[in-house]
Amino acid sequence: MSLDFMFFRAYENDKPVHPGHYFKWSANGAADGEAVYVIGRPGSSSRLRSVAELEFFRDKIYKYNLEL
């Protein structure tokens, strides 16, 4: 089990943004039959990779994969 999260606050015109649609937190968890969306998992964020690694993937690996 892992728990990896971040709180992000967005501002517009120096005031907090109150979007109409967003992923809401439920202290009760999901009910049976309810749709569940997993944000960021099982995918990875690559946030621990260096800039050089990300550039390499962008310029070499992903480009090659797209050509396939």
N, C-alpha and C positions, 0 to 999 in steps of 0.2 A: 504494500500500500504506500502511496506517496501523496503528499499534499504540496502543491506548488501553485501559488496564486500571487496576484498583484492587484492592488487597488489603484485605479487610475481616475483622476478627477479632471474633467474637461471644462474649459472656460470659454465664453464667448462674450466679447465686450466687457471684460473684467467681472463677469458674473457666472456662477456655475450653470452649466447646461443641464436642462431637464428634458432628455429625449423622450419621445412618445413610445418608442420600442427599444427594449433592452432585455438582457437575460437577468431574471429576478432570482434572488436567493430565497430558498425555502428551508426553514428550520425543520420542517416535518419530513422532508425528503419527498421522493416521487411516489405517487399512488400507483396501485396495480393498473396496468394498461395505459398509463400516462406516457406521452412521448418524452424522451430524455435526450438532451443535447450535451455532448461533452466538448468543451472548448479547450483546444490545445492538446488534448490527449485522444488517442494514443500517438498522435503525431508529435514531433519534437519542434522546439523553437529555434534550435541552433544557436541559442544565445551564449553558449560557452565557447563557440568557435571564434577564432581570431579573425580580424579583418582580412588578413592574407588568405586564410582558409576559405572564407566566404567568396572572395574574389576569384580564387581558383575554381571553386565549384561553379560560380556564375560563368566564367570565361571558358572553362574546359569541359567539366563533367556535364552540366545541364545542357550546354550547347550541343554536345555530342549525343546525349540522350534524346534531345528534340529531333535531331537529324535521323535517328533510327526510326 
